[in-house]
Amino acid sequence: MEDIADIRKEVDGLRKKSRENLDALKKLKDELLADTALEEIAFDDDDKGTIYSVKKGGCKGYPLLKNEHIAVQRSIMIPNTELEVHRHEGVEYLVCYEGDIKIVNKDQDGEVVEVEIGKGGIIAVTPNTQHIATSKTGCRLVAITIPADKGYPDER
């Protein structure tokens, strides 16, 4: 039979190891929460919403309202995202509520136009204008198309 002192020593060793493991898990959790790419992981685990076609990065949209007159969605762009060139049949309004977003398109004279906004900013993209949306820091926004595009926002 083991001596009580040996059992206590073993229990103390297990407690110490448990504290070390718990501290390591807390540190890992903090590192993961600080990593903005964590939202990209959430894209894979979340079966709701639509993952958009991107040149780089990641973007996911969550429909809020859709009828024949209007389509509204909440979108998340992870840092360093660039969407594919696209257009909408109607006007598109982008309302940024976190981060930054830049829209790049060409005006009627063929000149490249870049408009960048941050939190609280609004961009209006004219109908049938091919454009690219990018974000350096990541962005959370509400996108509105009037009238609602066929397939938007749930098919991209």
Backbone as a printed PyTorch tensor [residue, N CA C, xyz], in Angstrom:
tensor([[[  0.8380,  -1.1810,   0.0000],
         [  0.0000,   0.0000,   0.0000],
         [  0.8890,   1.2530,   0.0000]],

        [[  0.4360,   2.2590,  -0.7450],
         [  1.2060,   3.4830,  -0.8510],
         [  1.1290,   4.2870,   0.4350]],

        [[  2.1820,   4.9840,   0.6870],
         [  2.2430,   5.8810,   1.8390],
         [  1.4190,   7.1230,   1.5420]],

        [[  0.7360,   7.6660,   2.5560],
         [ -0.1070,   8.8510,   2.3840],
         [  0.7000,  10.0360,   1.8610]],

        [[  1.9530,  10.1250,   2.2600],
         [  2.8110,  11.2250,   1.7990],
         [  3.0450,  11.1100,   0.2870]],

        [[  3.1830,   9.8920,  -0.2260],
         [  3.3870,   9.6860,  -1.6680],
         [  2.1320,  10.0630,  -2.4570]],

        [[  0.9780,   9.7350,  -1.8920],
         [ -0.2940,  10.0720,  -2.5480],
         [ -0.4660,  11.5800,  -2.6000]],

        [[ -0.1770,  12.2500,  -1.4820],
         [ -0.2830,  13.7080,  -1.4590],
         [  0.6650,  14.3400,  -2.4640]],

        [[  1.8680,  13.8230,  -2.5420],
         [  2.8560,  14.3400,  -3.4910],
         [  2.3500,  14.1740,  -4.9320]],

        [[  1.7710,  13.0080,  -5.2120],
         [  1.2330,  12.7560,  -6.5590],
         [  0.0570,  13.6890,  -6.8620]],

        [[ -0.8460,  13.8940,  -5.9050],
         [ -1.9920,  14.7890,  -6.0710],
         [ -1.5060,  16.2210,  -6.2870]],

        [[ -0.5340,  16.6700,  -5.5000],
         [  0.0140,  18.0150,  -5.6680],
         [  0.6190,  18.1820,  -7.0690]],

        [[  1.3030,  17.1720,  -7.5380],
         [  1.8850,  17.2100,  -8.8900],
         [  0.8020,  17.3030,  -9.9590]],

        [[ -0.2920,  16.5650,  -9.7790],
         [ -1.4010,  16.6080, -10.7230],
         [ -2.0870,  17.9760, -10.7020]],

        [[ -2.2400,  18.5570,  -9.5110],
         [ -2.8280,  19.9000,  -9.3860],
         [ -1.9630,  20.9200, -10.1180]],

        [[ -0.6560,  20.8440,  -9.9010],
         [  0.2640,  21.7780, -10.5540],
         [  0.1670,  21.6380, -12.0720]],

        [[  0.1590,  20.4190, -12.5590],
         [  0.0600,  20.1760, -14.0040],
         [ -1.2790,  20.6840, -14.5420]],

        [[ -2.3560,  20.4960, -13.7910],
         [ -3.6750,  20.9900, -14.2130],
         [ -3.6760,  22.5060, -14.3180]],

        [[ -3.0620,  23.1950, -13.3260],
         [ -2.9770,  24.6640, -13.3750],
         [ -2.1760,  25.1150, -14.5890]],

        [[ -1.0750,  24.4330, -14.8720],
         [ -0.2480,  24.7720, -16.0360],
         [ -1.0420,  24.5860, -17.3360]],

        [[ -1.7740,  23.4890, -17.4170],
         [ -2.5970,  23.2330, -18.6150],
         [ -3.6970,  24.2800, -18.7590]],

        [[ -4.3390,  24.6370, -17.6360],
         [ -5.3870,  25.6460, -17.6640],
         [ -4.8210,  27.0000, -18.0930]],

        [[ -3.6660,  27.3690, -17.5630],
         [ -3.0230,  28.6210, -17.9670],
         [ -2.6970,  28.6140, -19.4540]],

        [[ -2.2050,  27.4920, -19.9650],
         [ -1.8800,  27.3850, -21.3920],
         [ -3.1450,  27.5080, -22.2470]],

        [[ -4.2520,  26.9090, -21.7950],
         [ -5.5160,  27.0210, -22.5300],
         [ -6.0390,  28.4530, -22.5330]],

        [[ -5.9330,  29.1430, -21.3810],
         [ -6.3610,  30.5430, -21.3190],
         [ -5.5350,  31.4030, -22.2730]],

        [[ -4.2350,  31.1730, -22.3110],
         [ -3.3640,  31.9320, -23.2100],
         [ -3.7550,  31.6640, -24.6680]],

        [[ -3.9910,  30.4060, -25.0110],
         [ -4.3920,  30.0540, -26.3700],
         [ -5.7240,  30.6930, -26.7360]],

        [[ -6.6770,  30.6810, -25.8160],
         [ -7.9740,  31.3130, -26.0550],
         [ -7.7990,  32.8010, -26.3480]],

        [[ -6.9880,  33.4810, -25.5410],
         [ -6.7520,  34.9090, -25.7440],
         [ -6.1040,  35.1810, -27.0970]],

        [[ -5.1580,  34.3390, -27.4900],
         [ -4.5010,  34.4980, -28.7900],
         [ -5.4960,  34.2930, -29.9310]],

        [[ -6.3570,  33.2950, -29.7920],
         [ -7.3490,  33.0380, -30.8410],
         [ -8.3550,  34.1750, -30.9520]],

        [[ -8.7970,  34.7030, -29.8140],
         [ -9.7590,  35.7950, -29.8460],
         [ -9.1520,  37.0590, -30.4310]],

        [[ -7.8490,  37.2340, -30.2890],
         [ -7.1690,  38.3960, -30.8470],
         [ -6.9160,  38.2330, -32.3410]],

        [[ -7.0240,  37.0140, -32.8570],
         [ -6.7380,  36.7340, -34.2620],
         [ -7.9840,  36.9920, -35.0950]],

        [[ -7.9380,  38.0180, -35.9600],
         [ -9.1140,  38.3580, -36.7560],
         [ -9.4760,  37.2660, -37.7490]],

        [[ -8.5450,  36.3830, -38.0580],
         [ -8.8620,  35.2890, -38.9740],
         [ -9.8200,  34.2900, -38.3430]],

        [[-10.0950,  34.4470, -37.0520],
         [-11.0430,  33.5570, -36.3800],
         [-12.4040,  33.6130, -37.0650]],

        [[-12.7810,  34.7910, -37.6110],
         [-14.0550,  34.8900, -38.3170],
         [-14.0620,  33.9820, -39.5410]],

        [[-12.9120,  33.7980, -40.1690],
         [-12.8300,  32.9110, -41.3260],
         [-13.1420,  31.4780, -40.9060]],

        [[-12.6780,  31.0910, -39.7220],
         [-12.9800,  29.7580, -39.2030],
         [-14.4880,  29.6250, -39.0070]],

        [[-15.1190,  30.6790, -38.4910],
         [-16.5600,  30.6520, -38.2620],
         [-17.3230,  30.4490, -39.5610]],

        [[-16.7860,  30.9420, -40.6890],
         [-17.4420,  30.7470, -41.9780],
         [-17.6150,  29.2560, -42.2540]],

        [[-16.6030,  28.4710, -41.9360],
         [-16.6370,  27.0400, -42.2260],
         [-17.6320,  26.3090, -41.3320]],

        [[-17.8150,  26.7920, -40.1070],
         [-18.6700,  26.1000, -39.1460],
         [-20.1250,  26.5330, -39.2090]],

        [[-20.3860,  27.6660, -39.8510],
         [-21.7170,  28.2530, -39.8490],
         [-22.4160,  27.9320, -41.1610]],

        [[-23.5120,  27.1840, -41.1010],
         [-24.1960,  26.8160, -42.3400],
         [-25.2160,  27.8670, -42.7730]],

        [[-25.3170,  28.9510, -42.0120],
         [-26.2400,  30.0190, -42.3770],
         [-25.4800,  31.0560, -43.1920]],

        [[-26.1990,  31.8010, -43.9830],
         [-25.5570,  32.8550, -44.7570],
         [-24.9590,  32.3340, -46.0480]],

        [[-24.3830,  33.2770, -46.7950],
         [-23.8160,  32.9760, -48.1020],
         [-22.3560,  33.3830, -48.1260]],

        [[-21.4840,  32.4860, -48.5340],
         [-20.0750,  32.8080, -48.7130],
         [-19.9120,  33.3680, -50.1120]],

        [[-19.3440,  34.5640, -50.2120],
         [-19.2060,  35.2330, -51.4980],
         [-17.9090,  34.8690, -52.1980]],

        [[-17.9340,  34.9620, -53.5170],
         [-16.7650,  34.7100, -54.3340],
         [-15.7780,  35.8660, -54.1440]],

        [[-14.5470,  35.5370, -53.7700],
         [-13.5390,  36.5650, -53.5110],
         [-12.2510,  36.2470, -54.2690]],

        [[-11.4860,  37.2990, -54.5660],
         [-10.1400,  37.1030, -55.1140],
         [ -9.1970,  36.6860, -54.0040]],

        [[ -9.3980,  37.2880, -52.8120],
         [ -8.6150,  36.9110, -51.6380],
         [ -9.4020,  37.2920, -50.3920]],

        [[ -9.0550,  36.6370, -49.2790],
         [ -9.7420,  36.9150, -48.0290],
         [-11.0100,  36.0960, -47.8860]],

        [[-12.0280,  36.6990, -47.3130],
         [-13.2980,  36.0130, -47.1120],
         [-14.4140,  36.9890, -46.8180]],

        [[-15.5970,  36.6640, -47.3110],
         [-16.7700,  37.5090, -47.0960],
         [-18.0000,  36.6230, -47.0000]],

        [[-18.8150,  36.9160, -46.0050],
         [-20.0410,  36.1500, -45.8240],
         [-21.1910,  37.1010, -45.5550]],

        [[-22.3380,  36.8330, -46.1630],
         [-23.5190,  37.6730, -46.0080],
         [-24.6560,  36.9180, -45.3550]],

        [[-25.4340,  37.6500, -44.5560],
         [-26.5770,  37.0910, -43.8520],
         [-27.8150,  37.9070, -44.2240]],

        [[-28.7510,  37.3300, -44.9860],
         [-29.9450,  38.0740, -45.4090],
         [-30.7730,  38.5550, -44.2210]],

        [[-31.2180,  39.8080, -44.2950],
         [-32.0700,  40.3790, -43.2590],
         [-33.4910,  40.6090, -43.7670]],

        [[-33.6230,  41.0190, -45.0370],
         [-34.9260,  41.3230, -45.6190],
         [-34.8200,  41.1770, -47.1250]],

        [[-35.8380,  40.5940, -47.7200],
         [-35.8570,  40.5040, -49.1720],
         [-37.2920,  40.4220, -49.6530]],

        [[-37.6180,  41.3190, -50.5970],
         [-38.8750,  41.2380, -51.3250],
         [-38.6000,  41.8150, -52.7130]],

        [[-39.5950,  42.0310, -53.5240],
         [-39.3370,  42.4940, -54.8860],
         [-38.8030,  43.9240, -54.9380]],

        [[-38.9600,  44.6820, -53.8640],
         [-38.5620,  46.0840, -53.8550],
         [-37.1970,  46.3580, -53.2470]],

        [[-36.7590,  45.4890, -52.3300],
         [-35.5290,  45.7670, -51.5910],
         [-34.9090,  44.4660, -51.0890]],

        [[-33.5730,  44.4490, -51.0350],
         [-32.8480,  43.3380, -50.4110],
         [-31.8530,  43.9550, -49.4290]],

        [[-31.8420,  43.4140, -48.2130],
         [-30.9620,  43.9310, -47.1700],
         [-30.2180,  42.7480, -46.5590]],

        [[-28.9170,  42.9320, -46.3750],
         [-28.1330,  41.8890, -45.7340],
         [-27.0670,  42.4930, -44.8500]],

        [[-26.6300,  41.7000, -43.8830],
         [-25.4850,  42.0400, -43.0360],
         [-24.3130,  41.2310, -43.5700]],

        [[-23.1610,  41.8700, -43.7490],
         [-21.9900,  41.1820, -44.2900],
         [-20.7830,  41.3530, -43.3940]],

        [[-19.9260,  40.3640, -43.4460],
         [-18.6570,  40.3940, -42.7380],
         [-17.5530,  40.1250, -43.7560]],

        [[-16.5780,  41.0240, -43.8000],
         [-15.3830,  40.8290, -44.6200],
         [-14.2020,  40.7010, -43.6600]],

        [[-13.4130,  39.6370, -43.7880],
         [-12.2310,  39.5150, -42.9440],
         [-11.1490,  40.4390, -43.4930]],

        [[-10.1120,  40.7310, -42.7080],
         [ -9.0580,  41.6190, -43.1830],
         [ -8.4350,  41.1450, -44.4940]],

        [[ -8.0250,  42.1190, -45.2930],
         [ -7.3690,  41.8860, -46.5790],
         [ -8.2300,  41.0980, -47.5580]],

        [[ -9.4940,  41.4620, -47.6110],
         [-10.4320,  40.8210, -48.5270],
         [-10.6000,  41.6700, -49.7830]],

        [[-10.7070,  40.9930, -50.9130],
         [-11.0390,  41.6460, -52.1790],
         [-12.0740,  40.7770, -52.8940]],

        [[-13.2670,  41.3330, -53.0920],
         [-14.3160,  40.6050, -53.7830],
         [-14.0530,  40.5810, -55.2860]],

        [[-14.6840,  39.6580, -55.9630],
         [-14.6300,  39.6130, -57.4230],
         [-15.3790,  40.8200, -57.9860]],

        [[-15.0550,  41.1910, -59.2110],
         [-15.7940,  42.2600, -59.8890],
         [-17.2440,  41.8050, -60.0320]],

        [[-18.1710,  42.6980, -59.6940],
         [-19.5920,  42.3590, -59.8180],
         [-20.3920,  43.6380, -60.0240]],

        [[-21.6780,  43.4680, -60.2990],
         [-22.5690,  44.6130, -60.4830],
         [-23.9500,  44.2340, -59.9690]],

        [[-24.7710,  45.2570, -59.7820],
         [-26.1510,  45.0530, -59.3360],
         [-27.0780,  45.7930, -60.2970]],

        [[-28.2400,  45.2180, -60.5260],
         [-29.2090,  45.8380, -61.4460],
         [-29.7140,  47.1690, -60.9130]],

        [[-29.8560,  47.2840, -59.6050],
         [-30.3250,  48.5230, -58.9880],
         [-29.1960,  49.2010, -58.2390]],

        [[-29.5420,  50.2600, -57.5350],
         [-28.5500,  50.9580, -56.7230],
         [-28.2000,  50.0940, -55.5110]],

        [[-26.9330,  50.1340, -55.1040],
         [-26.4870,  49.4070, -53.9120],
         [-25.9560,  50.4290, -52.9100]],

        [[-26.4690,  50.3520, -51.6860],
         [-25.9870,  51.1960, -50.5920],
         [-25.2150,  50.3020, -49.6290]],

        [[-24.0360,  50.7520, -49.2370],
         [-23.2230,  50.0320, -48.2660],
         [-23.0500,  50.9250, -47.0490]],

        [[-23.4470,  50.4150, -45.8930],
         [-23.3480,  51.1600, -44.6420],
         [-22.3720,  50.4010, -43.7460]],

        [[-21.2190,  51.0100, -43.5030],
         [-20.1690,  50.3770, -42.7050],
         [-20.4100,  50.6600, -41.2210]],

        [[-20.4470,  49.6130, -40.4000],
         [-20.5950,  49.8560, -38.9650],
         [-19.3960,  49.3700, -38.1580]],

        [[-18.3890,  48.8120, -38.8330],
         [-17.1360,  48.4530, -38.1650],
         [-16.0750,  48.2150, -39.2220]],

        [[-14.8700,  48.7380, -39.0060],
         [-13.7720,  48.5080, -39.9400],
         [-13.7760,  49.5030, -41.0830]],

        [[-13.3140,  49.0280, -42.2530],
         [-13.2510,  49.8810, -43.4290],
         [-13.6510,  49.1030, -44.6690]],

        [[-14.1090,  49.8320, -45.6810],
         [-14.4320,  49.2310, -46.9780],
         [-14.1280,  50.2550, -48.0540]],

        [[-13.6070,  49.7610, -49.1650],
         [-13.3120,  50.6230, -50.3060],
         [-13.9890,  50.0320, -51.5390]],

        [[-14.6370,  50.9000, -52.3060],
         [-15.2540,  50.4960, -53.5690],
         [-14.4270,  51.1110, -54.6990]],

        [[-14.0670,  50.2810, -55.6610],
         [-13.3070,  50.7350, -56.8240],
         [-14.1510,  50.4520, -58.0600]],

        [[-14.3820,  51.5090, -58.8750],
         [-15.1090,  51.3400, -60.1340],
         [-14.6230,  52.3840, -61.1250]],

        [[-15.2470,  52.4510, -62.2640],
         [-14.9050,  53.4580, -63.2720],
         [-16.1030,  54.3720, -63.4630]],

        [[-15.8070,  55.6700, -63.6290],
         [-16.8940,  56.6220, -63.8730],
         [-17.2910,  56.5960, -65.3480]],

        [[-18.1970,  57.4780, -65.7400],
         [-18.7110,  57.5020, -67.1220],
         [-17.6270,  57.7870, -68.1560]],

        [[-16.5340,  58.4580, -67.7240],
         [-15.4340,  58.7690, -68.6330],
         [-14.3540,  57.6950, -68.6290]],

        [[-14.5750,  56.6210, -67.8830],
         [-13.6030,  55.5380, -67.8280],
         [-12.4990,  55.7350, -66.8010]],

        [[-12.5900,  56.8100, -66.0140],
         [-11.5980,  57.0740, -64.9720],
         [-11.8770,  56.1980, -63.7490]],

        [[-10.8060,  55.6530, -63.1620],
         [-10.9510,  54.8340, -61.9680],
         [-11.3110,  55.7330, -60.7860]],

        [[-12.3420,  55.3230, -60.0570],
         [-12.8090,  56.0590, -58.8840],
         [-12.7310,  55.1230, -57.6830]],

        [[-12.1050,  55.6010, -56.6070],
         [-12.0230,  54.8390, -55.3670],
         [-12.6840,  55.6330, -54.2550]],

        [[-13.5920,  54.9820, -53.5320],
         [-14.2490,  55.6140, -52.3910],
         [-14.0590,  54.6900, -51.1970]],

        [[-13.4560,  55.2360, -50.1320],
         [-13.2110,  54.4410, -48.9340],
         [-13.9480,  55.0760, -47.7580]],

        [[-14.5860,  54.2250, -46.9630],
         [-15.2940,  54.7060, -45.7750],
         [-14.9350,  53.8400, -44.5720]],

        [[-15.1950,  54.3970, -43.4050],
         [-15.0280,  53.6700, -42.1510],
         [-16.3610,  53.6110, -41.4280]],

        [[-16.3020,  53.3560, -40.1470],
         [-17.4980,  53.2220, -39.3080],
         [-18.4180,  54.4280, -39.4830]],

        [[-19.6820,  54.1530, -39.7890],
         [-20.6850,  55.2010, -39.9680],
         [-20.7770,  55.7420, -41.3740]],

        [[-19.8710,  55.3330, -42.2630],
         [-19.8810,  55.8220, -43.6390],
         [-20.8660,  55.0780, -44.5190]],

        [[-21.3050,  55.7580, -45.5790],
         [-22.2520,  55.1720, -46.5340],
         [-21.7150,  55.3980, -47.9460]],

        [[-21.7870,  54.3630, -48.7700],
         [-21.4260,  54.4500, -50.1840],
         [-22.6470,  54.0600, -50.9890]],

        [[-22.9100,  54.7970, -52.0720],
         [-23.9640,  54.4250, -53.0220],
         [-23.2870,  54.0730, -54.3470]],

        [[-23.5620,  52.8750, -54.8370],
         [-23.0270,  52.4250, -56.1220],
         [-24.1790,  52.4600, -57.1280]],

        [[-23.9830,  53.1960, -58.2230],
         [-25.0500,  53.3620, -59.2050],
         [-25.3830,  52.0440, -59.8920]],

        [[-26.6100,  51.9010, -60.3920],
         [-27.0350,  50.6560, -61.0360],
         [-26.1200,  50.2450, -62.1840]],

        [[-25.9360,  48.9380, -62.3140],
         [-25.1800,  48.3220, -63.4040],
         [-23.7310,  48.7830, -63.5020]],

        [[-23.1630,  49.2470, -62.3930],
         [-21.7650,  49.6650, -62.3640],
         [-20.9070,  48.5090, -61.8680]],

        [[-19.9880,  48.0530, -62.7150],
         [-19.0780,  47.0090, -62.2560],
         [-18.1640,  47.6160, -61.1970]],

        [[-18.0080,  46.9010, -60.0950],
         [-17.1900,  47.4140, -59.0170],
         [-16.5540,  46.2830, -58.2230]],

        [[-15.5370,  46.6640, -57.4500],
         [-14.8370,  45.7400, -56.5640],
         [-14.9110,  46.3210, -55.1640]],

        [[-15.1800,  45.4870, -54.1890],
         [-15.1500,  45.9050, -52.7860],
         [-13.9250,  45.2800, -52.1320]],

        [[-13.1800,  46.0960, -51.3760],
         [-12.0100,  45.6060, -50.6600],
         [-12.0500,  46.1060, -49.2210]],

        [[-11.3220,  45.4110, -48.3480],
         [-11.1890,  45.8600, -46.9680],
         [ -9.8140,  45.4660, -46.4500]],

        [[ -9.0870,  46.4400, -45.9220],
         [ -7.7640,  46.1700, -45.3390],
         [ -7.8880,  45.5900, -43.9340]],

        [[ -8.7340,  46.2020, -43.1210],
         [ -8.8150,  45.8270, -41.7040],
         [ -9.9530,  44.8640, -41.3920]],

        [[-10.7710,  44.5670, -42.3890],
         [-11.9880,  43.8050, -42.1520],
         [-13.1410,  44.7820, -42.0150]],

        [[-14.3370,  44.2990, -42.2420],
         [-15.4860,  45.1990, -42.2470],
         [-16.7500,  44.4400, -41.8680]],

        [[-17.6030,  45.1350, -41.1660],
         [-18.9730,  44.6720, -40.9330],
         [-19.8550,  45.7570, -41.5110]],

        [[-20.8020,  45.3550, -42.3340],
         [-21.6220,  46.3360, -43.0270],
         [-23.0180,  45.8120, -43.2800]],

        [[-23.8880,  46.7520, -43.6110],
         [-25.2230,  46.4210, -44.0830],
         [-25.2590,  46.8390, -45.5500]],

        [[-25.6650,  45.9260, -46.4200],
         [-25.7650,  46.1930, -47.8580],
         [-27.2350,  46.1700, -48.2600]],

        [[-27.6260,  47.1690, -49.0460],
         [-29.0260,  47.3150, -49.4660],
         [-29.0480,  47.4970, -50.9760]],

        [[-29.8700,  46.7120, -51.6750],
         [-30.0700,  46.9370, -53.1130],
         [-31.5290,  47.2870, -53.3530]],

        [[-31.7230,  48.3260, -54.1820],
         [-33.0670,  48.7970, -54.5290],
         [-33.1370,  48.9750, -56.0360]],

        [[-34.0150,  48.2520, -56.7170],
         [-34.8240,  47.1290, -56.2270],
         [-33.9400,  45.9180, -55.9410]],

        [[-34.5280,  44.8960, -55.3620],
         [-33.7730,  43.6930, -55.0360],
         [-33.2630,  43.0370, -56.3120]],

        [[-31.9800,  42.6920, -56.3220],
         [-31.4170,  41.9370, -57.4440],
         [-31.9270,  40.5060, -57.3970]],

        [[-32.1000,  39.9270, -58.5650],
         [-32.4600,  38.5060, -58.6200],
         [-31.3090,  37.6950, -58.0090]],

        [[-31.6170,  36.8680, -57.0270],
         [-30.6090,  36.0440, -56.4020],
         [-29.8210,  36.7110, -55.2880]],

        [[-29.9710,  38.0030, -55.1300],
         [-29.2290,  38.7180, -54.0910],
         [-30.1030,  38.8660, -52.8470]],

        [[-29.6160,  38.6080, -51.6990],
         [-28.2450,  38.3870, -51.3400],
         [-27.8640,  36.9160, -51.1660]],

        [[-28.7760,  35.9780, -51.3950],
         [-28.4870,  34.5820, -51.0580],
         [-27.8000,  33.7620, -52.1340]],

        [[-27.4970,  34.3050, -53.2860],
         [-26.8030,  33.5390, -54.3280],
         [-25.6400,  34.3690, -54.8570]],

        [[-24.4480,  34.0120, -54.5060],
         [-23.2750,  34.7250, -55.0070],
         [-22.1940,  33.7480, -55.2700]]])
